[in-house]
């Protein structure tokens, strides 16, 4: 997934600063985001802060949408954990709901992570590398066909 940094239209933030969802403790991650296609991959850093990405899913999704002007309904969010060697876990992050509030803030509710198989990760990287957006079924919010 490291090759995604070089894709056209991608913004790379290292570090990307945020706070965890409960205690508001500062943390940071590596972020690769394609604002036009609405996808982002956040990689947890080994020394990223007090909270890991699993504790920051709501804040992460909202901040990505706000900072990169992505409609919450269009966001596709993946979190990646790759500390040493070739070992990595990649999750699709999904929410029960998400929308803009009256003050143009963004709120997501009910986060969950679904682990991608190595084959799904390979397919995803191939799609993104060829300029395709991830399939709508991967979106952070429920997809209605």
N, CA, C and O atoms as a MOPAC input file, in Angstrom:
PM7 MOZYME 1SCF
protein

 N      0.81500 1    -1.19400 1     0.00000 1
 C      0.00000 1     0.00000 1     0.00000 1
 C      0.85700 1     1.25600 1     0.00000 1
 O      0.34700 1     2.35400 1    -0.22400 1
 N      2.14400 1     1.10800 1     0.24600 1
 C      3.01700 1     2.26900 1     0.25600 1
 C      3.07800 1     2.97100 1    -1.09200 1
 O      3.35700 1     4.16800 1    -1.15500 1
 N      2.81900 1     2.23800 1    -2.17100 1
 C      2.88400 1     2.82200 1    -3.51000 1
 C      1.75900 1     3.82300 1    -3.77600 1
 O      1.84300 1     4.58700 1    -4.73700 1
 N      0.71800 1     3.83800 1    -2.95600 1
 C     -0.41000 1     4.75100 1    -3.17900 1
 C      0.00000 1     6.21100 1    -3.04000 1
 O     -0.66000 1     7.09200 1    -3.59100 1
 N      1.07600 1     6.47800 1    -2.31500 1
 C      1.55200 1     7.84600 1    -2.08900 1
 C      1.88200 1     8.53700 1    -3.41200 1
 O      1.74000 1     9.75500 1    -3.51900 1
 N      2.31500 1     7.79000 1    -4.40700 1
 C      2.78200 1     8.37100 1    -5.66900 1
 C      1.67800 1     8.55900 1    -6.71200 1
 O      1.95600 1     9.06200 1    -7.80100 1
 N      0.45700 1     8.17700 1    -6.41600 1
 C     -0.62900 1     8.26300 1    -7.38500 1
 C     -1.03200 1     9.71200 1    -7.65200 1
 O     -0.96700 1    10.55900 1    -6.76000 1
 N     -1.44400 1     9.98400 1    -8.87500 1
 C     -1.94100 1    11.31700 1    -9.23000 1
 C     -3.20800 1    11.61700 1    -8.43100 1
 O     -4.07200 1    10.75500 1    -8.27300 1
 N     -3.30800 1    12.84400 1    -7.93200 1
 C     -4.49400 1    13.26700 1    -7.19800 1
 C     -4.46300 1    12.93900 1    -5.72000 1
 O     -5.39800 1    13.27800 1    -4.99500 1
 N     -3.40300 1    12.28400 1    -5.25600 1
 C     -3.29200 1    11.86400 1    -3.86300 1
 C     -2.54800 1    12.91000 1    -3.04400 1
 O     -1.57600 1    13.50600 1    -3.50800 1
 N     -3.01500 1    13.12100 1    -1.83100 1
 C     -2.32500 1    13.96500 1    -0.86600 1
 C     -1.79500 1    13.05900 1     0.23800 1
 O     -2.48900 1    12.15900 1     0.71200 1
 N     -0.56000 1    13.31300 1     0.63500 1
 C      0.09600 1    12.50100 1     1.65400 1
 C      0.37700 1    13.37800 1     2.85900 1
 O      1.03300 1    14.41200 1     2.73100 1
 N     -0.10400 1    12.98700 1     4.01400 1
 C      0.13700 1    13.72900 1     5.24800 1
 C      0.87000 1    12.82000 1     6.22900 1
 O      0.34900 1    11.78100 1     6.63700 1
 N      2.07800 1    13.22100 1     6.60000 1
 C      2.85800 1    12.48600 1     7.57200 1
 C      3.57700 1    13.48400 1     8.46200 1
 O      4.59900 1    14.03900 1     8.05800 1
 N      3.07500 1    13.72300 1     9.64500 1
 C      1.94100 1    13.07400 1    10.28800 1
 C      0.62800 1    13.82200 1    10.05600 1
 O      0.62000 1    15.00700 1     9.72200 1
 N     -0.46000 1    13.11300 1    10.24000 1
 C     -1.80900 1    13.67200 1    10.24500 1
 C     -2.24400 1    13.64800 1    11.70200 1
 O     -2.32400 1    12.58200 1    12.31200 1
 N     -2.52400 1    14.81700 1    12.26100 1
 C     -2.84400 1    14.93300 1    13.68400 1
 C     -4.34600 1    14.83900 1    13.92900 1
 O     -5.14400 1    15.39300 1    13.17300 1
 N     -4.72400 1    14.13200 1    14.99800 1
 C     -6.11500 1    14.02100 1    15.40100 1
 C     -6.17700 1    13.66200 1    16.87400 1
 O     -5.14600 1    13.53300 1    17.53400 1
 N     -7.38200 1    13.50000 1    17.38600 1
 C     -7.60700 1    13.14600 1    18.78700 1
 C     -8.45700 1    11.89700 1    18.85800 1
 O     -9.25800 1    11.62300 1    17.96400 1
 N     -8.27500 1    11.12800 1    19.94500 1
 C     -9.10000 1     9.93000 1    20.06900 1
 C    -10.54500 1    10.32400 1    20.37200 1
 O    -10.82100 1    11.45100 1    20.78100 1
 N    -11.45200 1     9.38500 1    20.16600 1
 C    -12.89000 1     9.65900 1    20.24300 1
 C    -13.41700 1     9.84700 1    21.65900 1
 O    -14.47100 1    10.46000 1    21.83300 1
 N    -12.72600 1     9.34400 1    22.67300 1
 C    -13.25200 1     9.37900 1    24.02700 1
 C    -12.53100 1    10.38700 1    24.91500 1
 O    -13.15300 1    11.31700 1    25.42900 1
 N    -11.24400 1    10.21300 1    25.09700 1
 C    -10.48200 1    11.06800 1    26.01700 1
 C     -9.90600 1    12.31500 1    25.35300 1
 O     -9.34800 1    13.18000 1    26.02800 1
 N    -10.04000 1    12.40700 1    24.03900 1
 C     -9.49200 1    13.51300 1    23.26900 1
 C     -7.97700 1    13.62600 1    23.44000 1
 O     -7.43000 1    14.72800 1    23.44600 1
 N     -7.30400 1    12.48400 1    23.57900 1
 C     -5.85000 1    12.45400 1    23.66400 1
 C     -5.27200 1    12.62400 1    22.26000 1
 O     -5.78500 1    12.03600 1    21.30900 1
 N     -4.21300 1    13.41800 1    22.11900 1
 C     -3.63800 1    13.62200 1    20.79300 1
 C     -2.97300 1    12.35600 1    20.26700 1
 O     -2.37300 1    11.58800 1    21.01900 1
 N     -3.09400 1    12.16100 1    18.98000 1
 C     -2.42800 1    11.05200 1    18.30600 1
 C     -2.13400 1    11.49900 1    16.88400 1
 O     -2.51700 1    12.59500 1    16.47500 1
 N     -1.46300 1    10.65500 1    16.14600 1
 C     -1.14600 1    10.97300 1    14.75100 1
 C     -0.99500 1     9.68900 1    13.96400 1
 O     -0.75500 1     8.61800 1    14.52200 1
 N     -1.13800 1     9.82000 1    12.66300 1
 C     -1.01600 1     8.67900 1    11.77000 1
 C     -0.44800 1     9.16800 1    10.44900 1
 O     -0.26200 1    10.36800 1    10.24900 1
 N     -0.17900 1     8.24800 1     9.56700 1
 C      0.16400 1     8.59000 1     8.18900 1
 C     -1.13500 1     8.51600 1     7.40900 1
 O     -1.90400 1     7.56800 1     7.56400 1
 N     -1.38200 1     9.51700 1     6.57000 1
 C     -2.63100 1     9.54100 1     5.81100 1
 C     -2.34500 1     9.71900 1     4.33200 1
 O     -1.59700 1    10.60900 1     3.92800 1
 N     -2.95100 1     8.86000 1     3.53900 1
 C     -2.95400 1     8.99200 1     2.08000 1
 C     -4.41200 1     9.17400 1     1.69800 1
 O     -5.24700 1     8.31900 1     1.99500 1
 N     -4.72300 1    10.28600 1     1.03800 1
 C     -6.12000 1    10.58500 1     0.72600 1
 C     -6.23900 1    11.06000 1    -0.71800 1
 O     -5.40100 1    11.81700 1    -1.20800 1
 N     -7.28100 1    10.60900 1    -1.38200 1
 C     -7.60600 1    11.05300 1    -2.74400 1
 C     -8.92600 1    11.80900 1    -2.63500 1
 O     -9.99400 1    11.20600 1    -2.73200 1
 N     -8.86000 1    13.12700 1    -2.43400 1
 C    -10.08900 1    13.89900 1    -2.20300 1
 C    -11.12800 1    13.77200 1    -3.31500 1
 O    -12.32500 1    13.69200 1    -3.03700 1
 N    -10.68800 1    13.75500 1    -4.55000 1
 C    -11.63900 1    13.69000 1    -5.67400 1
 C    -12.40800 1    12.37100 1    -5.68900 1
 O    -13.60500 1    12.35500 1    -5.97800 1
 N    -11.73300 1    11.27200 1    -5.38100 1
 C    -12.39000 1     9.96500 1    -5.37600 1
 C    -12.98100 1     9.62300 1    -4.01100 1
 O    -13.74700 1     8.66600 1    -3.89600 1
 N    -12.64000 1    10.38900 1    -2.97800 1
 C    -13.24700 1    10.20800 1    -1.66300 1
 C    -12.70200 1     9.08200 1    -0.82300 1
 O    -13.36300 1     8.65900 1     0.12600 1
 N    -11.51200 1     8.57300 1    -1.13300 1
 C    -10.96000 1     7.49300 1    -0.32600 1
 C     -9.74600 1     7.95500 1     0.46200 1
 O     -9.05200 1     8.89700 1     0.08200 1
 N     -9.50900 1     7.25700 1     1.58400 1
 C     -8.35200 1     7.55200 1     2.42600 1
 C     -7.85600 1     6.26600 1     3.07200 1
 O     -8.63300 1     5.37000 1     3.40300 1
 N     -6.53600 1     6.20200 1     3.24100 1
 C     -5.90000 1     5.10600 1     3.96400 1
 C     -5.08300 1     5.73300 1     5.08000 1
 O     -4.14200 1     6.48500 1     4.82600 1
 N     -5.44500 1     5.42300 1     6.31300 1
 C     -4.72300 1     5.90900 1     7.48200 1
 C     -3.89000 1     4.76200 1     8.03100 1
 O     -4.41200 1     3.68400 1     8.31500 1
 N     -2.59300 1     5.00100 1     8.17900 1
 C     -1.69500 1     3.97900 1     8.70400 1
 C     -1.26600 1     4.35900 1    10.11100 1
 O     -0.73100 1     5.44300 1    10.34300 1
 N     -1.51000 1     3.45800 1    11.03800 1
 C     -1.12700 1     3.72100 1    12.42100 1
 C      0.39400 1     3.72500 1    12.51700 1
 O      1.07100 1     2.85700 1    11.96500 1
 N      0.91400 1     4.71700 1    13.22700 1
 C      2.34600 1     4.82000 1    13.44600 1
 C      2.70800 1     4.09200 1    14.73900 1
 O      1.94700 1     4.11100 1    15.70600 1
 N      3.86600 1     3.45600 1    14.74700 1
 C      4.29200 1     2.71300 1    15.93500 1
 C      4.36400 1     3.61700 1    17.15800 1
 O      4.07100 1     3.17400 1    18.26900 1
 N      4.74300 1     4.85800 1    16.97500 1
 C      4.80100 1     5.82800 1    18.06500 1
 C      3.90000 1     7.00600 1    17.72800 1
 O      4.33800 1     8.15600 1    17.72100 1
 N      2.64300 1     6.70500 1    17.45100 1
 C      1.70600 1     7.71700 1    16.98400 1
 C      1.06100 1     8.56300 1    18.05600 1
 O      0.50200 1     9.61700 1    17.75300 1
 N      1.12200 1     8.13200 1    19.29300 1
 C      0.49300 1     8.90300 1    20.35500 1
 C     -0.15600 1     7.99800 1    21.37300 1
 O      0.03200 1     6.78100 1    21.36500 1
 N     -0.91500 1     8.60900 1    22.23900 1
 C     -1.53900 1     7.88000 1    23.34400 1
 C     -2.59700 1     6.89700 1    22.86700 1
 O     -2.77700 1     5.84500 1    23.48000 1
 N     -3.28600 1     7.21100 1    21.81000 1
 C     -4.38200 1     6.36600 1    21.31900 1
 C     -4.03900 1     5.79100 1    19.94700 1
 O     -3.36800 1     6.44200 1    19.14600 1
 N     -4.49300 1     4.58900 1    19.68600 1
 C     -4.32900 1     3.99600 1    18.37700 1
 C     -5.50500 1     4.35700 1    17.47900 1
 O     -6.49700 1     4.91900 1    17.94400 1
 N     -5.39400 1     4.03800 1    16.20800 1
 C     -6.45500 1     4.37200 1    15.25300 1
 C     -7.78500 1     3.71700 1    15.59700 1
 O     -8.84000 1     4.26500 1    15.27500 1
 N     -7.75800 1     2.55600 1    16.24400 1
 C     -9.01300 1     1.89400 1    16.60700 1
 C     -9.82000 1     2.72900 1    17.59100 1
 O    -11.03000 1     2.53900 1    17.71900 1
 N     -9.15700 1     3.65600 1    18.29000 1
 C     -9.83400 1     4.52400 1    19.24500 1
 C    -10.15100 1     5.89800 1    18.65800 1
 O    -10.63200 1     6.77900 1    19.37000 1
 N     -9.88300 1     6.08700 1    17.36200 1
 C    -10.03200 1     7.40900 1    16.74200 1
 C    -10.89500 1     7.39300 1    15.49000 1
 O    -10.86000 1     8.35000 1    14.71600 1
 N    -11.66200 1     6.34400 1    15.27000 1
 C    -12.34400 1     6.17500 1    13.99500 1
 C    -13.33500 1     7.29300 1    13.66900 1
 O    -13.38300 1     7.76500 1    12.53300 1
 N    -14.11900 1     7.71700 1    14.65000 1
 C    -15.11000 1     8.77000 1    14.43000 1
 C    -14.42000 1    10.09300 1    14.11500 1
 O    -14.76500 1    10.77400 1    13.14900 1
 N    -13.44500 1    10.44300 1    14.94200 1
 C    -12.71200 1    11.69100 1    14.73600 1
 C    -11.94700 1    11.66700 1    13.42200 1
 O    -11.92700 1    12.66200 1    12.69700 1
 N    -11.31800 1    10.53800 1    13.10900 1
 C    -10.56100 1    10.39600 1    11.86800 1
 C    -11.44900 1    10.63900 1    10.65500 1
 O    -11.09900 1    11.43700 1     9.78500 1
 N    -12.57600 1     9.97100 1    10.58400 1
 C    -13.48200 1    10.12400 1     9.43900 1
 C    -13.97500 1    11.55900 1     9.30500 1
 O    -13.98500 1    12.11300 1     8.20600 1
 N    -14.38500 1    12.16400 1    10.42000 1
 C    -14.89500 1    13.54000 1    10.37700 1
 C    -13.81400 1    14.50700 1     9.93900 1
 O    -14.06900 1    15.38400 1     9.11400 1
 N    -12.60400 1    14.36200 1    10.48100 1
 C    -11.52600 1    15.29400 1    10.14400 1
 C    -11.09800 1    15.14800 1     8.69400 1
 O    -10.79200 1    16.14800 1     8.04400 1
 N    -11.06900 1    13.93400 1     8.17200 1
 C    -10.72600 1    13.73400 1     6.75900 1
 C    -11.75900 1    14.44100 1     5.87700 1
 O    -11.39400 1    15.15000 1     4.94000 1
 N    -13.03400 1    14.24900 1     6.17400 1
 C    -14.08700 1    14.89200 1     5.37400 1
 C    -13.97700 1    16.41200 1     5.44100 1
 O    -14.12600 1    17.08500 1     4.42000 1
 N    -13.71900 1    16.96200 1     6.62500 1
 C    -13.62800 1    18.40900 1     6.77500 1
 C    -12.39300 1    18.97000 1     6.08800 1
 O    -12.49400 1    19.93700 1     5.33300 1
 N    -11.24200 1    18.38600 1     6.33400 1
 C     -9.99600 1    18.94100 1     5.80200 1
 C     -9.83900 1    18.75200 1     4.30600 1
 O     -9.17200 1    19.55500 1     3.65300 1
 N    -10.43700 1    17.71200 1     3.75100 1
 C    -10.26500 1    17.42100 1     2.32600 1
 C    -11.56000 1    17.60100 1     1.52800 1
 O    -11.64900 1    17.20200 1     0.36700 1
 N    -12.55400 1    18.20800 1     2.17000 1
 C    -13.82300 1    18.53000 1     1.51100 1
 C    -14.45700 1    17.30900 1     0.82600 1
 O    -14.83700 1    17.36100 1    -0.34400 1
 N    -14.55700 1    16.22900 1     1.57200 1
 C    -15.17400 1    14.99900 1     1.07900 1
 C    -16.56100 1    14.88000 1     1.69600 1
 O    -16.71400 1    15.00000 1     2.91100 1
 N    -17.55400 1    14.64800 1     0.87600 1
 C    -18.91800 1    14.42900 1     1.36000 1
 C    -18.93800 1    13.15700 1     2.20600 1
 O    -18.44300 1    12.12300 1     1.75600 1
 N    -19.49000 1    13.20100 1     3.40600 1
 C    -19.52500 1    11.99300 1     4.25400 1
 C    -20.13300 1    10.78500 1     3.54800 1
 O    -19.71500 1     9.65500 1     3.80000 1
 N    -21.10900 1    11.00100 1     2.67100 1
 C    -21.73900 1     9.89600 1     1.94900 1
 C    -20.79300 1     9.26400 1     0.92800 1
 O    -21.03100 1     8.14200 1     0.48000 1
 N    -19.71600 1     9.97600 1     0.55300 1
 C    -18.78800 1     9.47900 1    -0.46000 1
 C    -17.50500 1     8.90300 1     0.12500 1
 O    -16.70100 1     8.32700 1    -0.60700 1
 N    -17.29900 1     9.04900 1     1.43200 1
 C    -16.04000 1     8.62100 1     2.04500 1
 C    -15.87900 1     7.10200 1     2.04100 1
 O    -16.80000 1     6.36100 1     2.38500 1
 N    -14.68900 1     6.66200 1     1.64500 1
 C    -14.26700 1     5.27700 1     1.78600 1
 C    -12.99400 1     5.32500 1     2.62100 1
 O    -11.99600 1     5.91000 1     2.19800 1
 N    -13.02100 1     4.71900 1     3.79600 1
 C    -11.91900 1     4.83300 1     4.74700 1
 C    -11.35500 1     3.46300 1     5.09400 1
 O    -12.08200 1     2.52700 1     5.42700 1
 N    -10.03200 1     3.38200 1     5.00100 1
 C     -9.32100 1     2.17500 1     5.39100 1
 C     -8.30000 1     2.53400 1     6.46300 1
 O     -7.68100 1     3.59700 1     6.40400 1
 N     -8.12300 1     1.65500 1     7.43800 1
 C     -7.04700 1     1.81800 1     8.39800 1
 C     -6.08100 1     0.66400 1     8.21700 1
 O     -6.46900 1    -0.47100 1     7.94300 1
 N     -4.82000 1     0.99200 1     8.38000 1
 C     -3.75400 1     0.02200 1     8.10800 1
 C     -2.80800 1    -0.02700 1     9.30200 1
 O     -2.44400 1     0.99700 1     9.88100 1
 N     -2.42900 1    -1.23900 1     9.64500 1
 C     -1.50600 1    -1.46900 1    10.74600 1
 C     -0.34200 1    -2.27100 1    10.18600 1
 O     -0.49400 1    -3.45600 1     9.88800 1
 N      0.82100 1    -1.63900 1    10.03900 1
 C      1.99400 1    -2.27600 1     9.43500 1
 C      3.23300 1    -1.76100 1    10.14900 1
 O      3.79100 1    -0.73000 1     9.77600 1
 N      3.65600 1    -2.48100 1    11.17400 1
 C      4.77400 1    -2.00200 1    11.98100 1
 C      6.12400 1    -2.55200 1    11.54900 1
 O      7.10500 1    -1.80900 1    11.52200 1
 N      6.19800 1    -3.82400 1    11.21300 1
 C      7.48300 1    -4.41600 1    10.86900 1
 C      7.33000 1    -5.37100 1     9.69600 1
 O      6.31000 1    -6.04500 1     9.54900 1
 N      8.34600 1    -5.41300 1     8.87900 1
 C      8.39800 1    -6.36700 1     7.77900 1
 C      7.22900 1    -6.24800 1     6.82200 1
 O      6.73100 1    -5.15100 1     6.56700 1
 N      6.79400 1    -7.37600 1     6.29500 1
 C      5.69500 1    -7.40500 1     5.32900 1
 C      4.34200 1    -7.63400 1     5.98900 1
 O      3.33000 1    -7.73100 1     5.29500 1
 N      4.30600 1    -7.72100 1     7.30900 1
 C      3.06500 1    -7.98700 1     8.02100 1
 C      2.20700 1    -6.73600 1     8.07500 1
 O      2.67300 1    -5.67400 1     8.48700 1
 N      0.96100 1    -6.86100 1     7.66100 1
 C      0.03900 1    -5.72900 1     7.76500 1
 C     -1.38800 1    -6.24500 1     7.86300 1
 O     -1.72800 1    -7.30800 1     7.34300 1
 N     -2.21200 1    -5.45800 1     8.54700 1
 C     -3.65300 1    -5.68200 1     8.59000 1
 C     -4.31600 1    -4.43800 1     8.05200 1
 O     -3.93900 1    -3.32300 1     8.41200 1
 N     -5.29600 1    -4.61900 1     7.19700 1
 C     -6.03700 1    -3.50700 1     6.62200 1
 C     -7.51200 1    -3.72500 1     6.91700 1
 O     -8.03800 1    -4.82400 1     6.74400 1
 N     -8.17800 1    -2.65400 1     7.36900 1
 C     -9.59000 1    -2.70900 1     7.71800 1
 C    -10.36400 1    -1.66800 1     6.92600 1
 O     -9.87600 1    -0.55900 1     6.70700 1
 N    -11.56000 1    -2.02100 1     6.50000 1
 C    -12.51600 1    -1.03400 1     5.99600 1
 C    -13.25800 1    -0.52700 1     7.22100 1
 O    -13.76400 1    -1.31600 1     8.02000 1
 N    -13.32300 1     0.79800 1     7.36800 1
 C    -14.00300 1     1.38700 1     8.51700 1
 C    -15.38100 1     1.83300 1     8.05300 1
 O    -15.51900 1     2.57800 1     7.08300 1
 N    -16.39100 1     1.36300 1     8.76400 1
 C    -17.77600 1     1.66800 1     8.40100 1
 C    -18.51500 1     2.22900 1     9.59600 1
 O    -18.13400 1     2.00000 1    10.74400 1
 N    -19.58700 1     2.97300 1     9.31300 1
 C    -20.37100 1     3.62400 1    10.35400 1
 C    -21.85300 1     3.36100 1    10.11600 1
 O    -22.27500 1     3.07900 1     8.99400 1
 N    -22.63200 1     3.45700 1    11.18600 1
 C    -24.08200 1     3.31000 1    11.08200 1
 C    -24.66500 1     4.51300 1    10.35200 1
 O    -25.55300 1     4.36700 1     9.51300 1
 N    -24.15500 1     5.71600 1    10.67900 1
 C    -24.62800 1     6.92500 1     9.99700 1
 C    -23.53300 1     7.97700 1    10.02300 1
 O    -22.56000 1     7.87900 1    10.77100 1
 N    -23.72500 1     8.99100 1     9.17700 1
 C    -22.78800 1    10.10300 1     9.11700 1
 C    -23.38700 1    11.20900 1     8.28900 1
 O    -23.96900 1    10.96500 1     7.23200 1
 N    -23.24200 1    12.44300 1     8.77700 1
 C    -23.82400 1    13.57600 1     8.05300 1
 C    -23.23100 1    14.87400 1     8.56300 1
 O    -22.53300 1    14.90000 1     9.57600 1
 N    -23.51500 1    15.94200 1     7.85500 1
 C    -23.13100 1    17.27800 1     8.30700 1
 C    -24.17300 1    17.75900 1     9.29800 1
 O    -25.36000 1    17.46300 1     9.15700 1
 N    -23.71800 1    18.51300 1    10.31600 1
 C    -24.66800 1    19.05600 1    11.27100 1
 C    -25.04700 1    20.48400 1    10.89300 1
 O    -24.62100 1    20.97800 1     9.84900 1
 N    -25.83000 1    21.14400 1    11.71400 1
 C    -26.30000 1    22.50200 1    11.42700 1
 C    -25.17500 1    23.50500 1    11.31400 1
 O    -25.34100 1    24.54200 1    10.67100 1
 N    -24.03500 1    23.22700 1    11.91800 1
 C    -22.91000 1    24.15000 1    11.91800 1
 C    -21.83500 1    23.73400 1    10.91800 1
 O    -20.69600 1    24.19500 1    11.00100 1
 N    -22.18800 1    22.88200 1     9.99200 1
 C    -21.32800 1    22.35000 1     8.94400 1
 C    -20.19700 1    21.48800 1     9.49100 1
 O    -19.17900 1    21.28600 1     8.83000 1
 N    -20.39000 1    20.98500 1    10.70600 1
 C    -19.47200 1    19.97900 1    11.21900 1
 C    -19.91200 1    18.62600 1    10.68600 1
 O    -20.98100 1    18.50300 1    10.08700 1
 N    -19.10300 1    17.63600 1    10.90200 1
 C    -19.43700 1    16.30200 1    10.40500 1
 C    -19.44100 1    15.34500 1    11.58300 1
 O    -18.54700 1    15.36800 1    12.42800 1
 N    -20.46100 1    14.50700 1    11.62300 1
 C    -20.61800 1    13.57700 1    12.72800 1
 C    -20.84900 1    12.17900 1    12.17200 1
 O    -21.71200 1    11.97700 1    11.31800 1
 N    -20.08300 1    11.22900 1    12.65200 1
 C    -20.25300 1     9.82500 1    12.31600 1
 C    -20.62400 1     9.07000 1    13.58500 1
 O    -20.18000 1     9.42700 1    14.67600 1
 N    -21.44000 1     8.02400 1    13.44500 1
 C    -21.87100 1     7.21700 1    14.58400 1
 C    -21.69900 1     5.73000 1    14.28800 1
 O    -21.75300 1     5.30300 1    13.13500 1
 N    -21.49400 1     4.95900 1    15.33500 1
 C    -21.48300 1     3.50100 1    15.23800 1
 C    -20.34400 1     2.92600 1    14.41800 1
 O    -20.59600 1     2.19100 1    13.46300 1
 N    -19.07900 1     3.23900 1    14.76100 1
 C    -17.96800 1     2.71200 1    13.96200 1
 C    -17.76300 1     1.21000 1    14.13400 1
 O    -18.01000 1     0.64500 1    15.19900 1
 N    -17.30900 1     0.59100 1    13.06400 1
 C    -16.88100 1    -0.80400 1    13.11800 1
 C    -15.80900 1    -1.00600 1    12.05400 1
 O    -15.75800 1    -0.28900 1    11.05500 1
 N    -14.97300 1    -1.97700 1    12.28600 1
 C    -13.89900 1    -2.28300 1    11.34000 1
 C    -14.09400 1    -3.68000 1    10.78900 1
 O    -14.36600 1    -4.62400 1    11.53100 1
 N    -13.95200 1    -3.80100 1     9.48000 1
 C    -14.03300 1    -5.10800 1     8.82900 1
 C    -12.68100 1    -5.39600 1     8.19300 1
 O    -12.23800 1    -4.66800 1     7.30500 1
 N    -12.02600 1    -6.46400 1     8.65200 1
 C    -10.69000 1    -6.79700 1     8.14700 1
 C    -10.76000 1    -7.28600 1     6.70600 1
 O    -11.61000 1    -8.10500 1     6.35700 1
 N     -9.86100 1    -6.77600 1     5.87900 1
 C     -9.76000 1    -7.22900 1     4.49800 1
 C     -8.81700 1    -8.42200 1     4.44000 1
 O     -7.81200 1    -8.46800 1     5.14900 1
 N     -9.14800 1    -9.37600 1     3.59400 1
 C     -8.25600 1   -10.51200 1     3.37500 1
 C     -7.06400 1   -10.02400 1     2.53900 1
 O     -7.15500 1    -8.97800 1     1.89600 1
 N     -5.95600 1   -10.76300 1     2.54000 1
 C     -4.82600 1   -10.36700 1     1.68400 1
 C     -5.22600 1   -10.23200 1     0.21000 1
 O     -4.71700 1    -9.36300 1    -0.49800 1
 N     -6.12900 1   -11.08600 1    -0.23900 1
 C     -6.59500 1   -10.99400 1    -1.63200 1
 C     -7.38100 1    -9.70600 1    -1.86200 1
 O     -7.23000 1    -9.06100 1    -2.90000 1
 N     -8.21400 1    -9.33500 1    -0.90200 1
 C     -8.96800 1    -8.08600 1    -1.03200 1
 C     -8.03900 1    -6.87700 1    -1.02000 1
 O     -8.27100 1    -5.90900 1    -1.74400 1
 N     -6.99500 1    -6.92900 1    -0.20700 1
 C     -6.01500 1    -5.83400 1    -0.18500 1
 C     -5.32800 1    -5.72400 1    -1.54000 1
 O     -5.17300 1    -4.62300 1    -2.06900 1
 N     -4.91500 1    -6.85700 1    -2.10600 1
 C     -4.26500 1    -6.84800 1    -3.42500 1
 C     -5.18800 1    -6.26000 1    -4.48500 1
 O     -4.75900 1    -5.44100 1    -5.29900 1
 N     -6.44400 1    -6.67000 1    -4.48100 1
 C     -7.41900 1    -6.15100 1    -5.44600 1
 C     -7.61600 1    -4.65300 1    -5.25500 1
 O     -7.65700 1    -3.90200 1    -6.23000 1
 N     -7.73600 1    -4.21700 1    -4.01100 1
 C     -7.90900 1    -2.80200 1    -3.71500 1
 C     -6.72500 1    -1.99400 1    -4.21800 1
 O     -6.91800 1    -0.96800 1    -4.87000 1
 N     -5.51700 1    -2.42500 1    -3.93500 1
 C     -4.31600 1    -1.69900 1    -4.37500 1
 C     -4.26000 1    -1.64500 1    -5.89800 1
 O     -3.89200 1    -0.61600 1    -6.46600 1
 N     -4.61500 1    -2.72400 1    -6.55600 1
 C     -4.63500 1    -2.72900 1    -8.02100 1
 C     -5.65400 1    -1.72600 1    -8.55800 1
 O     -5.35800 1    -0.99100 1    -9.49900 1
 N     -6.85400 1    -1.68900 1    -7.97000 1
 C     -7.88100 1    -0.73700 1    -8.40500 1
 C     -7.39500 1     0.70000 1    -8.23600 1
 O     -7.46000 1     1.50000 1    -9.17000 1
 N     -6.90800 1     1.01800 1    -7.04500 1
 C     -6.47100 1     2.38300 1    -6.76400 1
 C     -5.28200 1     2.76800 1    -7.64100 1
 O     -5.21500 1     3.89400 1    -8.13500 1
 N     -4.35200 1     1.84800 1    -7.83400 1
 C     -3.16100 1     2.12700 1    -8.65100 1
 C     -3.50400 1     2.36600 1   -10.11400 1
 O     -2.78300 1     3.07300 1   -10.81800 1
 N     -4.60900 1     1.77500 1   -10.57200 1
 C     -5.02600 1     1.97300 1   -11.96400 1
 C     -5.93400 1     3.19300 1   -12.13100 1
 O     -6.45000 1     3.44200 1   -13.22100 1
 N     -6.12800 1     3.95100 1   -11.05000 1
 C     -6.92500 1     5.17400 1   -11.13700 1
 C     -8.39500 1     4.99000 1   -10.84000 1
 O     -9.16800 1     5.94300 1   -10.93700 1
 N     -8.79700 1     3.78700 1   -10.48000 1
 C    -10.19800 1     3.53400 1   -10.15100 1
 C    -10.46700 1     3.86200 1    -8.68800 1
 O     -9.59400 1     3.69600 1    -7.83600 1
 N    -11.66200 1     4.32200 1    -8.40500 1
 C    -12.09200 1     4.51000 1    -7.02100 1
 C    -12.47200 1     3.14700 1    -6.44900 1
 O    -12.81600 1     2.23800 1    -7.20500 1
 N    -12.41500 1     2.99100 1    -5.12700 1
 C    -12.85700 1     1.72000 1    -4.53200 1
 C    -14.33400 1     1.46800 1    -4.84400 1
 O    -15.09800 1     2.40500 1    -5.07600 1
 N    -14.71400 1     0.22600 1    -4.84700 1
 C    -16.10800 1    -0.13800 1    -5.10200 1
 C    -17.01800 1     0.52400 1    -4.06300 1
 O    -16.62800 1     0.65000 1    -2.90200 1
 N    -18.21300 1     0.94600 1    -4.45600 1
 C    -19.13900 1     1.58300 1    -3.51300 1
 C    -19.44600 1     0.73000 1    -2.28100 1
 O    -19.77600 1     1.27400 1    -1.22700 1
 N    -19.34400 1    -0.58100 1    -2.39300 1
 C    -19.61500 1    -1.45700 1    -1.25300 1
 C    -18.62400 1    -1.24400 1    -0.10900 1
 O    -18.90700 1    -1.64600 1     1.01900 1
 N    -17.46000 1    -0.61500 1    -0.37100 1
 C    -16.46500 1    -0.35100 1     0.66200 1
 C    -16.71800 1     0.96300 1     1.39200 1
 O    -16.01800 1     1.26000 1     2.36000 1
 N    -17.67200 1     1.74200 1     0.97200 1
 C    -17.89200 1     3.06400 1     1.57300 1
 C    -18.09800 1     2.99100 1     3.07900 1
 O    -18.54800 1     1.98000 1     3.62000 1
 N    -17.75500 1     4.09400 1     3.74000 1
 C    -17.84000 1     4.17400 1     5.20300 1
 C    -19.28100 1     4.15000 1     5.69600 1
 O    -19.54200 1     3.75000 1     6.83100 1
 N    -20.20900 1     4.57000 1     4.86000 1
 C    -21.62200 1     4.58000 1     5.23000 1
 C    -22.37200 1     3.54400 1     4.41700 1
 O    -21.95100 1     3.20300 1     3.31200 1
 N    -23.47500 1     3.04000 1     4.94300 1
 C    -24.22700 1     1.99800 1     4.22000 1
 C    -24.50800 1     2.43400 1     2.79100 1
 O    -24.91700 1     3.56200 1     2.51800 1
 N    -24.27100 1     1.49700 1     1.90400 1
 C    -24.44100 1     1.75200 1     0.46700 1
 C    -25.81500 1     1.24400 1     0.01100 1
 O    -26.16400 1     0.07900 1     0.20400 1
 N    -26.56300 1     2.13300 1    -0.58300 1
 C    -27.85800 1     1.73700 1    -1.15500 1
 C    -27.69700 1     1.63900 1    -2.66200 1
 O    -27.34500 1     2.61900 1    -3.31800 1
 N    -27.94900 1     0.47900 1    -3.20300 1
 C    -27.78600 1     0.26000 1    -4.64500 1
 C    -28.87400 1     0.92800 1    -5.43500 1
 O    -28.88700 1     0.84300 1    -6.66300 1

